[in-house]
Amino acid sequence: MPLGPGDPAPAFDLPSDEGRVSLADLKGKTVVLYFYPKDDTSGCTAEAQGFTAAADDFAKAGAVVVGVSKDSAASHGKFRAKYDLKVKLGSAKDDDTVERYGAWVEKSMYGRKYMGIDRSTYLIDKAGVIRRVWRKVKVPGHVAEVLAAAQALTGA
């Protein structure tokens, strides 16, 4: 059964290029947790740049943005440096966080089926409860929609 609003957010503790990022360390903050397929690809870069451009607005709303993919922490570091990204990036390369959030799905391209990350976003409140879920995210307009939901949730 997929996670939805009202469900407790599964705990995560992931390596990043800046140390570790965990839900426990973010307790008391609103968390925007977004899953993306691959560092330095067009859609993933546009999404990360969008969240970076709105980083100050998310901070004013009391929200922390965390991106997660199966790329390594070293790959995340190169990705963040190349585009001057201001979001935290966690590596689920050796972890089941992507699966526990239901973002690991069967995909199809040119008739070939494979497993991959469904671009999806979870808005988690200060108590660790999922308040909104976006699945099969299309990048244009997504950051603005998530920011509005975060602002509404925090009253900012």
N, C-alpha and C positions, 0 to 999 in steps of 0.2 A: 504494500500500500504506500503510495507516495506521500511525502511529508506535505503538510498544509498548514494554514493559519490555525494557531492554537496548540500546535504540537511543540514539545520541547525541542530546541535545537540540539542535534547531536554534538557532543564535545569534539573538539579537534585541537591538536597540538602539532604544528607543522614547522619544519625547517624553512627558513627564508634566507635571503642574502644578508639580512640584518640580524640574524640570530634565530629566534623562534617566534611564532605567532600562535596564540591559543585563545579559545573562547573563554577559558577561565581567567586569563589575564585581562580580557576585555569586559569582564562582568561589571555591570553598572553603566555600561555605554551601549548605545544603539549600534548595531553592527550591520553593515551592508556586506554580505558575503556573496561574491559572484564567481561562478565557475566558467572558465573559458578553455577552448580546445588547445591552443598552442601559442607560445611566445613568438613575437615578431612575425605574425601573419597579419594580413590586411584587416580583417574584422576584429581580431583580438587587439591589435594595436589601436585601432579607432576607438574601441570600447575603453581601453586603459587610458588613452589620452582624454577621452570624455570625462571619465571619473577624476582624472588629474586636474582638468580644467575647472571642475566643480569642487575640488578638494576643500577650499576655504568655506564654501557654502555648506558642505557636509559637516565640517568641523563646527560651524556656527550652530548647526542643528544638533550638535552633540553626537554625531555619527562617525564611526570609523569604517573605512572602506578596505576590504580585504579581497584580493583576487586569488583564485586557486586553480592550478592546472597540474597535470602530471609531469611537467617539465621539472628539471632539477633546480635547486636553489642557485647554483652557479649560472644557469641559463636565465633565471629570473633577474639576477644581478646585472647581467649584460643587457637584458631587455630594459630594465629600469634606467640604466645609465645611458643607453642609446637614445631613449625618448624622454629623459629627465622625468620619469614617472614619480608621482607623489603618493601612490597607493602602496599598501603592504601587499606582498605577493608570497603566498605559501606554496610549498612544493608537496603535492600528494603522490609523488613518484613511488614511494615505498609505504604507502598508507592507504586505508580504505575510506577516507573521508568522502571522496567523490561518490563512491558507491552508497555510503550511508545516507547521503543527501539525495540520492536518486538521480544524480546527474550523469551517471555512467549508463549509456543507452546504446541499443543497436542502431546503427546509421546505415545509409545506403548511398553510394555514389557510383554512377555509371553502371548500375546493376550489381555492384559488388557490395556485400554486407560486411560490416565490421563494427567493433565496439569503439565508442569514443565519448567525449564529454559533450553533453547537451548544454549549450550556452544558457545558463539560468542564474537567477539572482534570488537571494533570500534576505528579507528584512527581519532582523532579530531584535527584540526589545531588550531593555536593560536587565530584565529578569531571565533572559535566555529563552524566550518563547518566540516562535516564528509568527510574525504578524502579516507578512505578504510574501507571495511567491510568484515569480515570473519564470515561465519555461519557454523554450524555443524562442529565445530573445532575438529580436532584430535590433541591431545597434542604433540606427537613427532614432532619436527621441527617447531612447531607453533611460539614459542618465537623468534627464529632466523628470521623467516619470518617477524614478526611484527617489530622487531628491525631494519631490513634492510629497511622496509618501512618508519619507523620513521626517520631513518638517511637520507634517500632520501628526505623526506619531509622537514627536517630542514637543509639539506645541511651539516650535521655533519659527 
